[in-house]
Amino acid sequence: MEHFPIIHTNFWDAVIAVPLVVVVTQIIKIFLRVPRFLVPTIATILGLIFSIFIAHKYNFWAAVFMGFFYGNAAVGVYAGLKTSFIAYRNSKKK
């Protein structure tokens, strides 16, 4: 029976990787004018790149696993911030 890979992650992965993916995704959106439906895919690809080449470069499967988390966490952070900002802006209009 094969064991699952041991994934070592820490606080700095979340503090650096997720905001980095959000910022780079926003920069790509501004300069390349990508369609809205491709933005989560771009964030996932950036999360995978960051994870495979920087954060977990010595364990490929752990890097793939964490890369998907980085990308999806970045999409969730952006969606949450955007929703909160819109709700706050709408509450000030009333």
N, C-alpha and C positions, 0 to 999 in steps of 0.2 A: 504494500500500500504506500503510495506516495504522500508525502506531507506537503501541506501548503507552504509557500515561501514565507520566510520571516521578513516582515516589512518593518524597517526602522524608520519611523517618522518622528518629527519633533515639532515643537512650537514654531520654530523658524520656518519650517516648510509652509505652514499655513500663513504666517505673517508676511513672508516674502513671495511665495509662489502664487497664491491666489490674487493679491493685489497687482502683481506683475502681469498676470494673464489678463486681468480686467483692463489695465492701462494700455497694454500693447493691443488688445482687441479694439479698444476705443480709437487708438491711433490708426489702426488699419481701417476702421470704419470711416474715419474722416478723410484719409488720403486716397483710399482705393474705391470708395463708394460701392461697397458690396451690398447685395440684397439682404434684407432683414432676416430672411429665413436661413441664411448661411452663417450668421453670427455665432450661434451656439456651436456649429461645426468648427469654425475658426478657433473659438475658445478651447474646444477640446483638443484640437491639433496643437495649439500652443502649450496647453497643459502637458500633453504627451512629450513635446519637444523639451520643455523645461525639465520634466521628470527624468526622461531617458538620458539626456546629455549633461544635466547638472546635478539634480537632487539624488538620483538613485542610479548612477551610471555603472555600478558594479553588479546590479541584479536586474536583468532585463524584465522579468515578469513582475517584480515588485514595482519597477518603474512604470510599466504599462498600467498596472492596477492603480497606482497613485496618480498617474497622469490623467486618467479619466476623472478621478476625484478633484484634481486641481481645476480642470476645465469646467466641470459641472458646478463646482463650488463658485467659480468666478461668474458663471451665468446666473446662479442663484443670488449672489451678492448684488450683482447689477440690477436684477429684476426687483429685489427687495428694496434697494435704495431708490430706484425709479418710482416704484409704487408708493413708497413713503413720501417722497418729494411731491408727487402729484396730489396725494391725499392732503398733505400739509398746505400746498398752494391752494387747493380747492376750499379748505377750511378757512382760509384767510379772506376769501372772496365773499363769504356769507356775512 
